[in-house]
Amino acid sequence: MDVYLLTNNYSNYTNNTNIMKTKILTLLLLFITFSATAQTLSLAELQNICKLSNWQTGNDILTRKGWEFYGSVKGDESHYAIISFAYDLSDWNGDYASGWARLFIDDDGHVERVYYNGPNAAMNTIKNSLAANGYKRINSEIDNSNITTIYANNTFELKFSTFTSDTQLGGTKASSSITLSRK
């Protein structure tokens, strides 16, 4: 009888441990998914930010998604004001982040242009969605370590650049960026 109770209690302990492991793993996967989604900006989100009549709303959208204010430059009559954001900024080297975004603001506070550099998968998702959103290729250019393709629809011009960039460990990797401008 004592052996039965001992075996039964061990079986319950093992089942409870497996349930706890499953719950922890599920929460961890949800957190990772949320973090990756927060950094990723879709073409629709970029277009919405670029249409904003005030930069404060663009600031709110990015900060709600986990982007951190990185810096700003005051504009003048011939230059846009620029607000820069970083996602997952490196603690030991402030020049590296998982993603970068910049809002270019005119004298009236309208967002006129959005720059976005994020994970390659997000960049490819945006590139693959251009035709479905009415964009057509206008031009392509090859430069030193940089290929730029320009697309446009009725409302926006989008520059898609692929370039090599330095990594935190001293190597290089292919990266992409998007600059979306109002027409």
N, C-alpha and C positions, 0 to 999 in steps of 0.2 A: 504494500500500500504506500509506503514512504517513497519507493522508487517511482511509482506512478505519479505522485504529487511533484516530485523533483523534476521528472521528465516533462510533465505538463507545464510547470512554471517556467522551465527553460524554453519550451516552445513558445509560450506567450511572450517572454522577454525577447526572443529572436524576432517574432512577428512585429512587436512594437518598435524594435530597433530598425527594421526594414522600412516600416511606415515613416519613421522619423527621417531616415536617410532620403526617402523619396520626396518628402515634403521640403527638405532643405535643398535638394537638387532642383526641384521645381522652382523654388523661390530664387535660387541662383540664376537659373536660365531666364526667368522673367526679368531679373535685374539687368543681365547682360543684353537681352533683347531691347529693353527700355533704353539703356545707355546708347546702344548702336542707333536706335531709331531717333533719339534726341539729337544726335549729331547730324544725321542725314537730313538734308533739305531737298524736297522734291522740286520739280520744275514748276508745279502749280504754286508752291510756297514762295519760290523765288519771284515768280511773276506777280503774285499778290503783294509782296514786299516792295517790288519795283513800282507798283501803281500807287503806293501810299502818298497821301497828301501831307503827312507829317512824319518826320523821322522817329518821333517818340514811340509810335505804334510798332515800327520795325524793331526798335530797341527792345520793346516789351516782348515781341514774338520770339526773338533770339534768346533773350535771357530766360524766358519760360522753358525753352527747349534745352537749357543748360549751358548756353554759350556765355562766356565771360567777357566783359568789357576789357579791351586791351589797350586802347589809346584813341586819340582823336586829333584832327588837324583842322583848325579854323579856316574856312574858305574866304574868298573875296570875290570881287566882280568877275574875275577871269578864271577862278579855280573853285571846284567843288569843296565843300567841307567833307571830311571823311571820318567815319566812326569805324574802328576796327574791333573785331571780336575774335576770340580764340576758343577752341573746344579742346578740353583735356590738355591744357598747357603743361609742359614739362616743369616739374619742381626744381630740377637741377640745371636746366638750361632754358630760359624763357624765350629763346628763339624757335623752339620746336613745340608743335601742337598737333593733335590729330586732325584738326580742321581750322580753317580761317574764313572769316566772312568780313566784308567791308561794305558799308553803305555810303554812297556818294550823294550828297545833299546839295540842292541848289539854294539860291538866296532866299527863296520863299519857304524853305523847310521841306520841300518835296523830295522824296527819294527818286533820283533820276537813273541810278545805276547800282547794281549789286554785283559784288565779286564773291565767288564761293570756291573754296578748295577743300575737298573732303575726301573720303575714302574712294578708291578706284571703283568699287562696286556701285556706289551712289552716282559717281560721274557717268559710268556706263549706262546705268538705268536712265539717267536724264538724256544722254545722247541717243539712246534707243527709242525714247518717247518723242523726239522732235517732230518727226513726220506726222505722227498722230495729232500733234498740236499745231499743225499748219506751217511748220518751219520748212524752208527750202535752203539748200546750200547755195551761198552767194559767191564765196571765194575761199581759197586755201592758200596758205603761205608756208614756206619752209625757211627756217632761220637756224642759226647755230643752237643746237640742243633744244629746239622748240618747233613744233608744228601747230599752226593755228588754222582752224576752219571757222568761217563765219556763216551763220545761218540767220534767216529773218522770216518773220511772219508779218501780218498787218500791223501789229502793235509793238513788237520788240525786235532788237537785233541781239544775237547771242554769239559770243566768241568762245569757242571751245579750244583750249590750248593743252597740248601734251608736251611735257618737258621733263628733263632730268633734274632731280633735286638731291641735296645732301641729306644723309640720315644722321641720327644722333650718334651712331657708332662710326662715323667717318666714311661710309660708303655712299653710293648714289642709288637712286631708284627712279622709275618712271612715275610721274604724277600728272594729274590733270586739274585744270581750273576752268571756271565758267565766269564770264563777265556778261551780264544781262543788262541791256540799256533800253530805255524808252526810245521810240522813234520820234 
